[in-house]
């Protein structure tokens, strides 16, 4: 298990779109914040995409992220086919990092393809 540095959440903090954070899902794992900031600031829930360190070659809807990107410690893949909504309290502060615009655009494309959105 990788140890991540944790801090107390400031009262005004909320996860931002494109942030990579740890979250308590099936196990504690990194996620990409997908929902828009206006919702993230006011809602009790956020929409996220789980990130896996296991590559599945058959899944073309899982864009890769290189180690270091978004604060990730190893090469990882974003599960664009598995968007989920979780309570904000399950997000660990501080974020591991943020994704580049290019990476976020690839993820957005993957989500649109997975959900058959035009």
N, C-alpha and C positions, 0 to 999 in steps of 0.2 A: 504494500500500500504506500502510495506517495503522500508525504506530509505536505500540506499546504498551509501557508500562514493565514490565520484568521484574525479578524478584528471585530469590535463591536460596530454594528451598523449605526451610522449617524441618522438622526430622525428624518432628515430631509433627503436621504439617499433613496434612489430607486434604480433598478437595472435598466440600462439603455440598449436600444436596438443595436445588434452587432457585438454586444459584450459577450465574452466567454466567462461563464461563472460555474462554480460547482453547485449542484442541486441534489437533494435527496430524492432519488427516483427509486428504481428497483434496487439500486445501491447508489452510493454517492458517486456521481459522475459529472463530467463537464457537459454544459449545454450552451447553445447559442440563443441569445434572446432574439425572438422573431417579431414580437408585437411592437407596435409603434410607441414612441416615447410619451405621447399625450395620454395613452391608455396606461402605460406602465407607471406613470406618476400618480394616477388617481385610483386605479383599480386594485383590488386585493389579489388578482390573478395576473399571470403573464403567460404568453405563448412562447414555448421554447422548442428547440430541436435537440435531441440527445446527440452526443458525440461519442464515437466508439474508437478504440485503438485497434480494433480488429477489422481488417480489410476483407470485404466480400466482393470478389471479382464480378459476380453475376449482377450486382446492383450498380446500375449506371447513375442512380439518383443519389449517390453518396459522394459528394465532392470531397477531395482530400485536402487536408491542412498539414503543412510541414511543421515539425517540431519547432517551437519558439513562436509560431504564429498564434496570436491571441493568448499568449502565455502558456500554451500547451507544452508539456515536457516531452512528448513523443509524437511521431506522425499519427494523424487521426483522420476519421471520416465522419462527416455530418450526415445524420439520418434524415434526409429531406422527406422521406416517405413516412416519417413518424412524428408529425407536429403534435404537441400536447400542451394543454393548459394546466398550470400548477399554481398553487398558492405562493405568493411572493415570499412568504416566511420560510419556504423551503430553499430559497436561494441563499448561498453562503456569501458573506461580505468579507473582503473586497473581491471585485471581479479579478479573474486571472489576467485579463487583458481585453483588447478590442480587435476586431477583424478589420482588415483593409476594405476599402470600397469594392475592390476587385473581387475579393473572396466573398463578401456579402452578396454581390451581384450574381456570382456563380451559385450560391446557396438559394437565392430568390428564384433563379431559373429552375433549379432542381425541385423546389417546392411547387412551382407552377406546373411543371411536368408531372410530378407525382399526383397532384390533385386535379389534373386535366383542366387547368385554368388558362385562359388566353390573355 
